[in-house]
Amino acid sequence: MKMENECNVTIGGNNYKYPQHTKLIDIAADFKDEQDAPAVLAIVDSKLLELHNTIEKDCSIEFETLKGH
């Protein structure tokens, strides 16, 4: 049985490993206690994405909330 590829993900200057094809909303859920409000969008390698998208390779992620908007 072949294991899924792992992606190195940088969030807030820290490195994490997630399986390839993980949805951004699932990653955001892991960080909900560190955010002032729920994530509504993600910036993945400088590209704005909706949370239903998945990660496919090593990347840097910033989550955007509606707090303060």
C-alpha positions as CSV (number, residue, x, y, z in Angstrom):
1,M,0.0,0.0,0.0
2,K,1.5,3.3,-1.1
3,M,1.5,6.1,1.5
4,E,0.2,9.5,0.5
5,N,2.9,12.1,-0.1
6,E,3.4,14.6,2.7
7,C,3.7,18.3,2.2
8,N,5.8,20.6,4.3
9,V,3.6,23.5,5.3
10,T,4.8,26.8,6.9
11,I,2.2,28.6,9.0
12,G,3.2,31.5,11.2
13,G,6.9,30.8,10.8
14,N,6.5,27.2,12.1
15,N,6.8,24.0,9.9
16,Y,4.1,21.3,9.8
17,K,3.5,18.2,7.7
18,Y,0.2,17.4,6.1
19,P,-0.8,14.7,3.6
20,Q,-1.0,15.9,0.0
21,H,-4.7,16.7,-0.9
22,T,-5.6,18.0,2.6
23,K,-8.2,20.7,2.4
24,L,-7.3,24.2,3.6
25,I,-10.4,24.2,5.8
26,D,-9.1,21.1,7.7
27,I,-5.7,22.8,8.2
28,A,-7.5,26.0,9.4
29,A,-9.4,23.9,12.0
30,D,-6.1,22.8,13.5
31,F,-5.3,26.5,14.2
32,K,-8.8,27.8,15.2
33,D,-7.7,28.3,18.8
34,E,-4.9,30.6,17.7
35,Q,-7.1,32.9,15.6
36,D,-9.4,35.7,16.8
37,A,-12.1,34.7,14.3
38,P,-12.8,31.8,11.9
39,A,-10.7,31.6,8.8
40,V,-12.6,32.6,5.6
41,L,-9.8,32.5,3.0
42,A,-6.2,31.3,2.8
43,I,-3.1,32.9,1.1
44,V,-1.1,30.0,-0.2
45,D,2.3,31.0,-1.6
46,S,0.9,34.5,-2.2
47,K,-2.2,33.2,-4.0
48,L,-5.6,33.9,-2.4
49,L,-7.7,30.6,-2.2
50,E,-11.0,29.5,-0.8
51,L,-10.8,27.0,2.0
52,H,-12.3,24.1,-0.1
53,N,-9.0,24.0,-2.1
54,T,-6.3,21.4,-1.2
55,I,-2.6,21.5,-0.8
56,E,-0.6,19.7,-3.4
57,K,3.0,20.6,-2.6
58,D,5.2,22.3,0.0
59,C,3.8,25.7,0.7
60,S,3.4,28.7,3.1
61,I,-0.1,29.4,4.3
62,E,-1.7,32.5,6.0
63,F,-5.3,32.4,7.0
64,E,-7.5,35.4,6.6
65,T,-10.4,36.2,8.9
66,L,-13.1,38.9,8.9
67,K,-11.8,40.2,12.3
68,G,-11.2,43.9,12.0
69,H,-12.7,44.3,8.5
